[in-house]
Amino acid sequence: MNTIGPPPTLIWPVFAQGLALGLGLIVAIGAQNAFVLRQGLRREHIGSVVLFCAAADAVLIMAGVFGMAQALGERPQLARAMALAGAAFLAWYGWKALWRVRQGETLQVARGAEGLSLGSAVAQAAAFTLLNPHVYLDTVLLVGSMGAQQPAPLQGWFVAGASTASALWFSLLGFGARWLAPWFAHPRAWQVLDGLIGMTMWLLSALMVRHAWAGF
């Protein structure tokens, strides 16, 4: 029996939503990003650090989306509440990003003289990734609840979009560090980036509200 998957007209908007949400959540000033940028500047174990961070995000995103989908599949009222809560969080996150436009922050990278072994570099990447409570809020709860709202045949494409965002961002930080570091040192660059993130989060929040009300 031949099976036909979802048409591209449905796949790419879902993939783009996952990509935009993933980028909006991961592109921020934080210890993990600073560590990846530091390794890139020092050219130490860049591939291993980038691969670990991207793979960890992908696993957490899959666990969030498919776990949430199973948990919410037979609980439509809970699914609706989670969707609206996620929309509220996205709106708040977008407001925070737009507020940061007024602050003018920069990403500071420590440049110690001592190098790291491969094991130490991966261990530190694991600590910055898995010991950060925000990573579970972002990938498992928020991305998971939004991905679970998608039709079952499209959930994998949402996961692919969000996971691609992590892979692209960490690759850019690690392998483009020497070009990016001076750019990240200017508050204006982060103001522009935060402005784009804020507007994107508000758009995704509106889409999530519409989806929640249309599906019930």
C-alpha positions as CSV (number, residue, x, y, z in Angstrom):
1,M,0.0,0.0,0.0
2,N,1.4,3.4,-1.0
3,T,1.4,6.1,1.5
4,I,1.5,9.8,0.6
5,G,3.0,12.3,3.0
6,P,1.8,15.8,3.7
7,P,2.1,18.2,0.7
8,P,5.0,20.8,0.7
9,T,2.4,23.5,1.1
10,L,1.8,22.2,4.6
11,I,5.3,21.0,5.4
12,W,7.2,24.1,4.9
13,P,5.1,26.5,7.0
14,V,5.4,24.0,9.9
15,F,9.1,23.6,9.4
16,A,9.5,27.4,9.3
17,Q,7.5,27.8,12.5
18,G,9.9,25.3,14.2
19,L,12.9,27.1,12.8
20,A,11.7,30.6,13.8
21,L,10.8,29.4,17.3
22,G,14.1,27.6,17.8
23,L,16.1,30.6,16.6
24,G,14.1,33.0,18.7
25,L,14.7,31.0,21.9
26,I,18.4,30.1,21.4
27,V,19.7,33.4,20.1
28,A,20.3,35.1,23.4
29,I,23.1,36.2,25.7
30,G,24.0,33.3,27.9
31,A,26.7,31.0,29.3
32,Q,26.2,28.3,26.7
33,N,26.5,30.6,23.8
34,A,29.5,32.3,25.4
35,F,31.2,29.0,25.9
36,V,30.7,27.9,22.2
37,L,31.9,31.3,21.0
38,R,35.0,30.9,23.3
39,Q,35.8,27.5,21.9
40,G,35.5,28.9,18.4
41,L,37.8,31.8,19.1
42,R,40.4,29.4,20.5
43,R,39.7,26.9,17.7
44,E,39.5,24.0,20.3
45,H,37.3,21.0,19.6
46,I,34.8,23.2,17.8
47,G,33.2,20.3,15.9
48,S,32.7,18.2,19.0
49,V,31.3,21.1,21.1
50,V,28.9,22.2,18.3
51,L,27.8,18.6,17.6
52,F,27.1,17.9,21.3
53,C,25.1,21.1,21.8
54,A,23.0,20.6,18.6
55,A,22.4,16.9,19.3
56,A,21.4,17.6,22.9
57,D,18.9,20.2,21.8
58,A,17.5,17.8,19.1
59,V,17.0,15.0,21.6
60,L,15.2,17.4,24.1
61,I,13.1,18.8,21.3
62,M,12.0,15.4,20.1
63,A,11.2,14.3,23.7
64,G,9.2,17.5,24.2
65,V,7.2,17.3,21.0
66,F,6.4,13.6,20.9
67,G,6.0,13.3,24.7
68,M,3.7,16.3,24.8
69,A,1.7,15.0,21.8
70,Q,1.1,11.6,23.5
71,A,0.2,13.3,26.8
72,L,-2.2,15.8,25.2
73,G,-3.6,13.6,22.5
74,E,-6.6,12.5,24.5
75,R,-6.9,15.7,26.6
76,P,-8.2,18.4,24.3
77,Q,-8.9,20.9,27.1
78,L,-5.4,20.5,28.5
79,A,-4.0,20.8,25.0
80,R,-5.9,24.0,24.6
81,A,-4.7,25.4,27.9
82,M,-1.1,24.5,27.1
83,A,-1.3,26.2,23.8
84,L,-2.7,29.4,25.3
85,A,-0.1,29.2,28.1
86,G,2.6,28.8,25.5
87,A,1.3,31.8,23.5
88,A,1.3,33.9,26.7
89,F,4.9,32.9,27.3
90,L,5.9,33.7,23.8
91,A,4.3,37.1,24.1
92,W,6.2,37.7,27.3
93,Y,9.4,36.5,25.8
94,G,8.9,38.8,22.9
95,W,8.3,41.7,25.2
96,K,11.5,40.9,27.1
97,A,13.5,40.9,23.9
98,L,12.0,44.3,22.8
99,W,12.8,45.7,26.3
100,R,16.4,44.6,25.9
101,V,16.6,46.8,22.8
102,R,16.7,49.7,25.3
103,Q,19.4,48.1,27.4
104,G,22.2,47.6,24.9
105,E,23.8,44.4,26.2
106,T,27.0,42.7,24.9
107,L,28.2,39.1,24.9
108,Q,31.5,38.9,26.9
109,V,33.8,35.9,26.2
110,A,36.5,34.9,28.7
111,R,39.8,34.1,27.0
112,G,41.9,32.1,29.5
113,A,45.3,31.0,28.5
114,E,44.8,27.4,29.5
115,G,43.4,25.1,26.8
116,L,40.9,22.3,27.3
117,S,41.1,18.6,26.5
118,L,38.4,17.1,24.3
119,G,36.8,15.5,27.4
120,S,36.8,18.7,29.4
121,A,35.4,20.7,26.5
122,V,32.5,18.3,26.0
123,A,31.9,18.0,29.8
124,Q,31.7,21.7,30.0
125,A,29.3,21.9,27.0
126,A,27.2,19.3,28.7
127,A,27.1,21.2,32.0
128,F,26.2,24.5,30.2
129,T,23.4,22.7,28.3
130,L,21.9,20.2,30.7
131,L,22.3,21.9,34.0
132,N,20.5,25.0,32.7
133,P,16.9,24.9,33.8
134,H,15.9,27.2,31.0
135,V,16.9,24.6,28.4
136,Y,14.1,22.3,29.7
137,L,11.6,25.2,29.8
138,D,12.5,26.1,26.2
139,T,13.0,22.8,24.4
140,V,10.8,20.3,26.4
141,L,7.9,22.5,27.6
142,L,7.6,25.4,25.2
143,V,8.8,23.9,21.9
144,G,7.2,20.6,22.9
145,S,3.8,22.1,23.6
146,M,3.8,24.1,20.4
147,G,5.0,21.1,18.3
148,A,2.3,18.9,19.9
149,Q,-0.4,21.2,18.5
150,Q,0.7,20.3,15.0
151,P,-1.1,17.5,13.1
152,A,0.7,14.1,13.8
153,P,2.1,13.8,10.2
154,L,3.7,17.3,10.5
155,Q,5.2,17.0,14.0
156,G,8.4,15.5,12.7
157,W,8.8,18.5,10.4
158,F,8.3,20.9,13.3
159,V,11.0,19.0,15.2
160,A,13.3,19.2,12.2
161,G,12.8,23.0,11.9
162,A,13.5,23.6,15.6
163,S,16.5,21.2,15.6
164,T,17.9,22.9,12.4
165,A,17.8,26.2,14.2
166,S,20.0,24.9,17.0
167,A,22.4,23.3,14.5
168,L,22.7,26.4,12.5
169,W,23.2,28.7,15.5
170,F,25.8,26.6,17.2
171,S,27.7,26.1,13.9
172,L,27.6,29.8,13.3
173,L,28.9,30.6,16.8
174,G,31.6,27.9,16.7
175,F,32.9,28.1,13.2
176,G,32.3,31.8,12.6
177,A,33.5,32.9,16.0
178,R,36.5,35.0,14.8
179,W,34.2,37.0,12.5
180,L,31.3,37.2,14.9
181,A,33.1,38.2,18.1
182,P,33.7,41.8,17.2
183,W,30.1,42.1,15.9
184,F,28.7,40.6,19.2
185,A,30.8,43.2,21.2
186,H,28.6,46.0,19.9
187,P,25.3,46.7,21.8
188,R,23.7,47.9,18.6
189,A,24.0,44.5,17.0
190,W,22.2,42.9,19.9
191,Q,19.5,45.6,19.8
192,V,18.8,44.8,16.2
193,L,18.8,41.1,16.9
194,D,16.5,41.5,19.9
195,G,14.1,43.6,17.9
196,L,13.8,40.8,15.3
197,I,13.4,38.2,18.0
198,G,10.7,40.2,19.8
199,M,8.6,40.7,16.7
200,T,9.0,37.0,15.7
201,M,7.9,35.8,19.1
202,W,4.8,38.0,19.0
203,L,3.9,36.6,15.5
204,L,4.3,33.0,16.8
205,S,2.2,33.8,19.8
206,A,-0.6,35.1,17.6
207,L,-0.4,32.0,15.4
208,M,-0.5,29.7,18.5
209,V,-3.6,31.5,19.8
210,R,-5.3,31.2,16.4
211,H,-4.4,27.5,16.2
212,A,-5.7,26.8,19.8
213,W,-9.0,28.4,19.2
214,A,-9.4,26.9,15.7
215,G,-8.8,23.4,16.8
216,F,-11.4,23.2,19.6
